[in-house]
């Protein structure tokens, strides 16, 4: 029936029924959301902490208020709908909960946090029903912008920025030499660091561009086109920003675009580009959809309506949502003690000695145990670093953006080359990661690194994460280690031969050290 066709008394009865249904649904929803946030308080706290300490993800504080505002804009439409809990979304809740468990076991913060936000969205959809969920699809989906994800793009975006800046500066007739992420001009040196990647511009533009497209366009293809533009424009704008800053510094003999000016000019330029993008986008804005003359009132046909059935749905929802932290705690207890002792690596023919102070050495964050020593034979010496991890979690894990040979935010260290190569570890040939690193004193280090995951070897971050997650899912210890063998060098060919020889001879002893540490569990 249509609301405007009801007799006055029936009209009033419908209003009372809808008001009662909404009051009951909102109370139920509040209880469910509080229960979920309490059960996953550690994950929620880690997400909020990321918003507070990272400028890249500071927008997370504004996502929920914007989503609530979007819901408020639909209040007239929502008043005509009756909340009706549904069973349809419970499988999604189960999948999201399992995703959270995998994120916790693998110490993948973005997966855990994304799963938590998905559980919140699913809880709202389950309590309110399909019809209301359909009406609130965008406001609910917008909540996913709370998840602080995107830092994995840093190396790629930094490389793209360096590539473009190099080509643009050369096209301007200025001689420039590139070494890794360092650009050397006649007037000075410029390093492409984390802040130059433009990832914060990209994420901010994507969020605001998505919101703009939703509010200003009705046609799906227009929305998709504008979101695509919101992805491409900040990347190109960041390239132009980097080029502009380098050229301003060069042409002014480093009187402009250095220090704080570097950031101020960058944000001003980005702001102008974004305003221009939104102004052009507004020229094709579509008017709001015409209001319907009659709004249908009724109960969601896919939901349940009796009080007993509603509480069954809510009980199943709470069970599907809150069972996973208990599973994670049980698996953590099953993984064993977290005490580890690394014995020295004894290689026949090589003598151990303390590592000399150098301008660079590996430094992984919060390992369970560390071994760092130099092995020498005649005039040949190799530095060996092992960072051992057990009982990993969000703040204590092997594979992490903090655990890089050269931190992305460093302005004194440079990775001048990197790659992959096959190396023989004892009798086994393994693909390992290679890097050439230059310290602030100009000394160059040739470093080879790989992961040991409870006896399995890999240099791939994703493969390492999957192996660790699988071990923990089986309730087994998650023993893992990062291994770095490195030498100071002025001759890459000679250092390559040295490292190849050392790994062939030393790996059996290194493996013995790792197996002894694992045996302590």
HUUR-V291942 format. One record per residue. N is the residue number from 0. RES is the residue in one letter. SS is DSSP state (h for helix, s for strand, l for the rest). PHI is phi in whole degrees, 0 to 359 (none if undefined). NEAR is the number of other ideal C-beta (glycine too) atoms within 8 Angstrom. Layout:
# HUUR-V291942
n;res;ss;phi;near
N;RES;SS;PHI;NEAR
N;RES;SS;PHI;NEAR
This chain:
# HUUR-V291942
n;res;ss;phi;near
0;X;l;none;7
1;X;s;262;9
2;X;h;299;12
3;X;h;285;7
4;X;h;261;6
5;X;l;280;10
6;X;l;298;5
7;X;h;300;6
8;X;h;297;6
9;X;h;295;8
10;X;h;302;10
11;X;h;292;8
12;X;h;297;8
13;X;h;297;11
14;X;h;300;8
15;X;h;296;8
16;X;h;297;9
17;X;h;294;13
18;X;h;298;8
19;X;h;297;8
20;X;h;298;11
21;X;h;293;10
22;X;h;299;8
23;X;h;298;9
24;X;h;295;12
25;X;h;291;8
26;X;h;296;8
27;X;h;300;12
28;X;h;297;12
29;X;h;299;8
30;X;h;298;8
31;X;h;297;14
32;X;h;294;11
33;X;h;298;8
34;X;h;300;11
35;X;h;295;14
36;X;h;292;10
37;X;h;291;7
38;X;h;298;9
39;X;l;245;12
40;X;h;299;8
41;X;h;295;7
42;X;h;293;12
43;X;h;297;10
44;X;h;296;8
45;X;h;293;12
46;X;h;293;14
47;X;h;295;9
48;X;h;298;8
49;X;h;296;12
50;X;h;302;13
51;X;h;286;7
52;X;h;259;5
53;X;l;240;9
54;X;h;297;5
55;X;h;298;10
56;X;h;245;11
57;X;l;297;9
58;X;l;296;11
59;X;h;301;13
60;X;h;295;6
61;X;h;262;7
62;X;h;294;13
63;X;h;298;8
64;X;h;301;7
65;X;h;295;10
66;X;h;298;12
67;X;h;297;9
68;X;h;295;8
69;X;h;296;12
70;X;h;294;11
71;X;h;300;7
72;X;h;297;6
73;X;l;260;11
74;X;h;300;8
75;X;h;295;6
76;X;h;291;9
77;X;h;293;11
78;X;l;298;7
79;X;l;267;10
80;X;s;246;12
81;X;s;257;12
82;X;l;300;14
83;X;l;209;14
84;X;l;307;15
85;X;l;225;14
86;X;l;277;8
87;X;l;299;7
88;X;l;266;11
89;X;h;299;12
90;X;h;301;6
91;X;h;296;9
92;X;h;299;15
93;X;h;296;9
94;X;h;295;8
95;X;h;297;12
96;X;h;297;14
97;X;h;294;9
98;X;h;298;12
99;X;h;298;16
100;X;h;300;12
101;X;h;298;12
102;X;h;298;16
103;X;h;292;12
104;X;h;293;13
105;X;l;270;12
106;X;l;54;15
107;X;l;256;10
108;X;h;302;11
109;X;h;298;10
110;X;h;291;12
111;X;h;298;14
112;X;h;290;16
113;X;h;296;13
114;X;h;294;13
115;X;h;297;14
116;X;h;297;12
117;X;h;297;12
118;X;h;295;15
119;X;h;297;12
120;X;h;298;12
121;X;h;295;12
122;X;h;298;15
123;X;h;298;13
124;X;h;296;13
125;X;h;293;16
126;X;h;287;15
127;X;h;272;13
128;X;l;102;15
129;X;h;294;11
130;X;h;297;11
131;X;h;289;12
132;X;h;300;13
133;X;h;299;7
134;X;h;290;10
135;X;l;253;13
136;X;h;303;8
137;X;h;289;8
138;X;h;304;12
139;X;h;288;12
140;X;h;297;8
141;X;h;299;13
142;X;h;299;13
143;X;h;296;10
144;X;h;292;10
145;X;h;290;11
146;X;l;287;10
147;X;l;282;15
148;X;l;231;8
149;X;l;140;10
150;X;h;293;9
151;X;h;296;6
152;X;h;279;10
153;X;h;306;12
154;X;h;301;7
155;X;h;293;7
156;X;h;294;14
157;X;h;296;15
158;X;h;296;9
159;X;h;300;10
160;X;h;297;15
161;X;h;295;12
162;X;h;300;8
163;X;h;295;11
164;X;h;299;15
165;X;h;300;11
166;X;h;296;8
167;X;h;292;10
168;X;h;294;15
169;X;h;295;10
170;X;h;295;6
171;X;l;276;7
172;X;l;87;4
173;X;l;257;10
174;X;l;293;6
175;X;s;213;10
176;X;s;242;6
177;X;s;245;9
178;X;s;224;8
179;X;l;66;9
180;X;l;259;10
181;X;s;253;12
182;X;s;249;15
183;X;s;249;9
184;X;s;251;13
185;X;l;302;5
186;X;l;262;7
187;X;s;162;7
188;X;s;244;7
189;X;s;232;11
190;X;s;256;10
191;X;l;274;13
192;X;l;251;11
193;X;h;304;8
194;X;h;294;6
195;X;h;274;11
196;X;l;292;13
197;X;l;83;14
198;X;h;295;12
199;X;h;291;8
200;X;h;296;11
201;X;h;298;15
202;X;h;293;12
203;X;h;297;10
204;X;h;295;14
205;X;h;297;12
206;X;h;295;11
207;X;h;293;11
208;X;h;295;14
209;X;h;296;12
210;X;h;296;10
211;X;h;298;12
212;X;h;297;15
213;X;h;294;10
214;X;h;281;5
215;X;h;248;10
216;X;l;234;11
217;X;l;254;6
218;X;l;288;7
219;X;h;303;5
220;X;h;293;6
221;X;h;294;12
222;X;h;298;11
223;X;h;295;9
224;X;h;297;8
225;X;h;292;14
226;X;h;297;12
227;X;h;299;8
228;X;h;297;11
229;X;h;295;16
230;X;h;277;12
231;X;h;281;8
232;X;h;301;12
233;X;h;296;17
234;X;h;293;12
235;X;h;294;8
236;X;h;299;14
237;X;h;292;16
238;X;h;299;14
239;X;h;296;10
240;X;h;299;13
241;X;h;297;13
242;X;h;298;12
243;X;h;298;11
244;X;h;294;12
245;X;h;298;14
246;X;h;291;11
247;X;h;299;11
248;X;h;297;14
249;X;h;293;14
250;X;h;289;7
251;X;l;262;9
252;X;l;55;6
253;X;l;64;9
254;X;l;267;5
255;X;l;240;10
256;X;l;62;11
257;X;l;236;8
258;X;l;64;4
259;X;h;294;5
260;X;h;305;9
261;X;h;307;10
262;X;h;285;8
263;X;h;298;8
264;X;h;299;14
265;X;h;298;10
266;X;h;292;8
267;X;h;297;8
268;X;h;296;12
269;X;h;298;13
270;X;h;299;8
271;X;h;296;8
272;X;h;297;12
273;X;h;295;13
274;X;h;299;8
275;X;h;296;8
276;X;h;297;13
277;X;h;290;10
278;X;h;294;8
279;X;h;295;7
280;X;h;299;13
281;X;h;292;8
282;X;l;293;6
283;X;l;252;7
284;X;l;297;8
285;X;l;260;8
286;X;l;293;4
287;X;l;301;4
288;X;l;299;5
289;X;l;298;4
290;X;l;290;4
291;X;l;284;5
292;X;l;283;4
293;X;l;227;8
294;X;l;247;9
295;X;s;284;8
296;X;l;248;11
297;X;s;165;7
298;X;s;269;7
299;X;l;299;14
300;X;l;292;5
301;X;l;271;9
302;X;l;261;13
303;X;l;257;11
304;X;l;240;7
305;X;l;284;6
306;X;h;299;5
307;X;h;297;6
308;X;h;295;10
309;X;h;298;12
310;X;h;290;8
311;X;h;295;9
312;X;h;298;15
313;X;h;295;13
314;X;h;297;8
315;X;h;296;10
316;X;h;297;14
317;X;h;296;10
318;X;h;295;8
319;X;h;295;10
320;X;h;274;15
321;X;h;259;10
322;X;h;286;9
323;X;h;289;11
324;X;h;301;9
325;X;h;297;8
326;X;h;297;9
327;X;h;297;11
328;X;h;296;8
329;X;h;296;8
330;X;h;292;12
331;X;h;294;8
332;X;h;294;6
333;X;h;286;8
334;X;l;281;12
335;X;l;94;7
336;X;l;290;5
337;X;l;248;7
338;X;l;274;6
339;X;l;222;11
340;X;l;233;8
341;X;l;262;11
342;X;l;277;7
343;X;l;300;8
344;X;l;269;13
345;X;l;257;6
346;X;l;246;9
347;X;l;301;5
348;X;l;89;5
349;X;l;244;11
350;X;s;258;6
351;X;s;272;9
352;X;s;207;7
353;X;l;292;5
354;X;l;285;10
355;X;l;284;5
356;X;l;300;3
357;X;l;217;10
358;X;l;286;6
359;X;l;212;8
360;X;l;203;9
361;X;l;297;12
362;X;l;209;4
363;X;l;276;11
364;X;l;273;7
365;X;l;50;5
366;X;l;286;9
367;X;l;289;10
368;X;s;208;10
369;X;s;226;10
370;X;s;230;12
371;X;s;220;10
372;X;s;210;12
373;X;s;247;12
374;X;s;247;14
375;X;s;230;10
376;X;s;220;8
377;X;l;56;4
378;X;l;260;3
379;X;s;253;7
380;X;s;223;9
381;X;s;228;14
382;X;s;269;12
383;X;s;236;15
384;X;s;234;14
385;X;s;233;15
386;X;s;250;13
387;X;s;256;16
388;X;s;232;14
389;X;l;212;14
390;X;l;66;10
391;X;l;287;12
392;X;s;212;8
393;X;l;298;10
394;X;l;255;5
395;X;s;212;10
396;X;l;211;11
397;X;l;289;14
398;X;l;268;10
399;X;l;205;8
400;X;l;296;8
401;X;l;285;7
402;X;l;263;11
403;X;l;235;7
404;X;l;298;9
405;X;l;232;10
406;X;l;303;7
407;X;l;296;12
408;X;l;270;7
409;X;l;291;8
410;X;l;251;5
411;X;l;250;5
412;X;l;253;11
413;X;s;227;11
414;X;s;269;12
415;X;s;269;10
416;X;s;197;8
417;X;s;204;7
418;X;s;177;6
419;X;s;230;7
420;X;s;206;8
421;X;s;273;7
422;X;s;225;12
423;X;s;265;11
424;X;s;256;10
425;X;l;65;8
426;X;l;259;3
427;X;s;247;8
428;X;s;262;6
429;X;s;227;12
430;X;s;277;8
431;X;s;237;12
432;X;s;268;10
433;X;s;240;12
434;X;s;207;12
435;X;s;248;13
436;X;s;237;14
437;X;s;250;12
438;X;l;276;13
439;X;l;296;6
440;X;l;271;5
441;X;l;89;6
442;X;l;285;10
443;X;s;253;12
444;X;s;238;14
445;X;s;258;14
446;X;s;238;13
447;X;s;244;14
448;X;s;218;13
449;X;s;197;12
450;X;s;251;13
451;X;s;245;12
452;X;s;245;13
453;X;l;49;12
454;X;l;102;6
455;X;s;261;7
456;X;s;245;9
457;X;s;198;12
458;X;l;245;10
459;X;l;266;6
460;X;h;299;6
461;X;h;295;6
462;X;h;299;8
463;X;h;296;14
464;X;h;300;12
465;X;h;295;9
466;X;h;296;13
467;X;h;296;17
468;X;h;299;12
469;X;h;297;8
470;X;h;300;12
471;X;h;289;14
472;X;h;296;10
473;X;l;276;6
474;X;l;78;7
475;X;l;262;9
476;X;l;302;10
477;X;l;261;14
478;X;l;305;13
479;X;s;204;16
480;X;s;211;13
481;X;s;259;14
482;X;s;238;12
483;X;s;230;12
484;X;s;250;15
485;X;s;212;13
486;X;s;221;12
487;X;s;282;7
488;X;s;212;10
489;X;l;237;3
490;X;l;223;6
491;X;h;297;8
492;X;h;298;6
493;X;h;292;8
494;X;h;294;11
495;X;h;296;9
496;X;h;297;8
497;X;h;298;11
498;X;h;292;14
499;X;h;299;10
500;X;h;297;8
501;X;h;297;12
502;X;h;293;13
503;X;h;300;10
504;X;h;274;10
505;X;h;266;15
506;X;h;301;11
507;X;h;305;7
508;X;h;290;10
509;X;h;297;12
510;X;h;295;10
511;X;h;298;8
512;X;h;300;14
513;X;h;291;12
514;X;h;293;9
515;X;h;296;10
516;X;h;296;15
517;X;h;295;11
518;X;h;296;6
519;X;l;294;9
520;X;l;280;8
